Amino acid sequence: MPGEESPVPFDTSVAHMARVYNYWLGGKDNFAVDRAAAEQAIAVNPGILRDVRANRAFLARAVRYLAAECGIRQFLDIGTGIPAANNTHEVAQSVAPECRVVYVDNDPVVLAHARALLTGQPQGATAYIDADLRDTAKILDDAARTLDFSRPVAVTMLAILHLIPDEDDPYGIVATLMAAVPPGSYLALSHPAGDIRPAAVAEMARRVNARIGSTRGTMRGQAEVARFFADLELVEPGLVQPSQWHPADRASEEIGVWCGVARKP
């Protein structure tokens, strides 16, 4: 595994998106500068706390659905983030211990926590790839050491594509990844919404972008997010807010995120 024993350098003078997100989730893997950026966002968009937690809950429901209802036994989780409760391998292997999960992230903070991601059921497998989402060739080559790309794979990309600006062709990235998996595979995706609470979200993005390092967020509306599912078959209820996707209860809170799960025909 990359970076096995050497410490991972953190720049604690600049906020980092993974650590800001961790703070929003109630985690402790963050620094004062991250908390300041996170609180700046909360001040103008208090709903962000509900959004990120609903997004995390969607991950667990989507993975459980894919493993239990669709029979998926292989997962490629891109944009892993700092480990939290109900990680992909934990949910998938609780349904089927033989599930194989590959995590992908290029964040040094996540890399420092990667060993926590590499524990799972002995019947299955977990692996971690240190790679940028834009480097699809490396992701697919390295993932093939753990996953069998002749069999269906669920590609999960939760709250990550907003970090890819339009000039880096996020739609082409998704298309390349889905072209590499066989029919019967799935894409589970969520994306911060630019058309829900738009004024608050725009100001939040401005404030956070001004404080974080190299990563910038691009919010997209429902129609723009729907384009990621081109040539795929969205499962019911389609492209919706996380509170509307196979909800655990009847709560109908407005969530500033679009999400969906789709099958490759």
Helices and strands as residue ranges (DSSP letters): H 17-24, H 32-44, H 48-68, E 74-78, H 88-95, E 100-105, H 108-112, H 114-117, E 125-130, H 136-143, E 154-158, G 161-163, G 166-168, H 170-179, E 186-192, H 198-211, H 222-226, G 227-229, E 233-234, G 242-244, E 257-263
